[in-house]
Amino acid sequence: MTIGILGGGQLGYMLALAGYPLGLHFRFLDPSPEAPVGRVATRITAKFTDRGALKKFAQGLALVTYEFENVPVEAAQFLAERVPVLPAPAALEVAQDRLREKELFRKLGIATTEFAVVANRSALDSAVEQIGLPAVLKTCRMGYDGKGQWILRDAQDVSRAKDELLPERPGPATKRPKAEVPPQTVAFILERFVPFSRELSILAVRGRTGETAVYPLIENHHREGILRLSIAPAPRLEPAIQRMAEDAVRRISESLQYVGVLAIEFFEHQGRLLANEMAPRVHNSGHWTIEGALTSQFENHLRAVTGQPLGATSAIGCSAMLNLVGDVPDSSEVLAVRDAHLHLYGKRPRAGRKLGHVTLRASSPGQLASRLGELSSFFQRADFCLDAALAAQPPLRA
């Protein structure tokens, strides 16, 4: 069976590595001639909007999935006329628009931070009046890893942000009631800034028959909008919080008739969860599952889309995953730490680029903290968030 994957980055690379032991074959389509999957599978280098390339790509495939949520929905729909596309393009369409995401969460009774749509410059002033400051201004589309987001703390920040907004639209369009603004014209969304205690994510996998398996919640630490450290299972976790997250991800996956791995990111605030965003694919915060869970997120995604039984999602002890961003350490220094696992993606170094990750596994939180402390000085830099993570959770040392 040959599976087509839209996007050829590290997530696709790890999907292929998980799929080969299952007897699967892969074909990728990605615009970049340097996409990492070229080392492990056939890669068609073309734009996602190139219909001739899409037709060639689809020939002989059993199904298509994606590892990148900013694939044009039109491309997924075009392929869906020729071959099954899982998850369905409808899920991709929702996940690409923060307003649609928030509306879906609200419709399903899943709590979010307060938000307002911002279609133009004058709408920002009214949105700020409604939401208050501090707030976070986000592009509705195409933002990830902290891109397309601005924290507004005062009037000066609001004034600077207006330079990023759409110009005023003349005529009747400016008089349209806010509730009737078509989603495609909404460029930004303003969210109340939440003084959250931590960021959490949950991954679930849903099969073709509707069976669902859920991984334990993960605690995530970001710097400059990029994930630097994940700890799984999340420490200091009340069972009610895990149940809340599982209920949310099940509601979303069922409402979309979803097939595959789905990730939901949350803020934990005053003992409850606020849904932030979703990703219709395998997720960076789930890399720990390769060594730290009975079945990795990558294998389970492939099991789901091919109609196979899902694998168990239980954690094996405790894990920490550290992203290697912009630079990589000496391999021997990482591998000298017991139960450390190094994954390099074969990318050229560049500031802000994810080049690999390291997963540490241990039998207890205390042992995990000890092994994190054994990492070389390369990992003691602030951008790995180790000090903040360990200082904020004394039980990890217990």
NORZIBEL-V120649 format. One record per run of one state. SS is the DSSP state (H for helix, E for strand, C for the rest). FROM is the first residue (numbers start at 1). TO is the last residue. If there is no record, write none. Layout:
ss = [SS:SS]
from = [FROM:FROM]
to = [TO:TO]
//
This chain:
ss = [C:E:C:H:C:E:C:H:C:E:C:H:C:E:C:H:C:E:C:H:C:H:C:E:C:H:C:E:C:E:C:H:C:H:C:H:C:H:C:E:C:E:C:E:C:E:C:E:C:H:C:E:C:E:C:H:C:H:E:C:H:C:E:C:E:C:H:C:E:C:E:C:H:C:H:C:H:C:H:C:H:C]
from = [1:2:7:10:21:25:31:36:40:42:46:51:59:63:67:73:81:85:86:89:96:98:108:115:119:121:132:135:140:149:153:155:163:171:176:178:181:183:186:188:193:198:207:212:215:218:224:226:233:239:256:260:270:272:280:284:287:289:293:294:297:306:315:316:318:326:331:336:340:345:354:363:365:375:377:381:382:385:386:392:394:398]
to = [1:6:9:20:24:30:35:39:41:45:50:58:62:66:72:80:84:85:88:95:97:107:114:118:120:131:134:139:148:152:154:162:170:175:177:180:182:185:187:192:197:206:211:214:217:223:225:232:238:255:259:269:271:279:283:286:288:292:293:296:305:314:315:317:325:330:335:339:344:353:362:364:374:376:380:381:384:385:391:393:397:398]
//
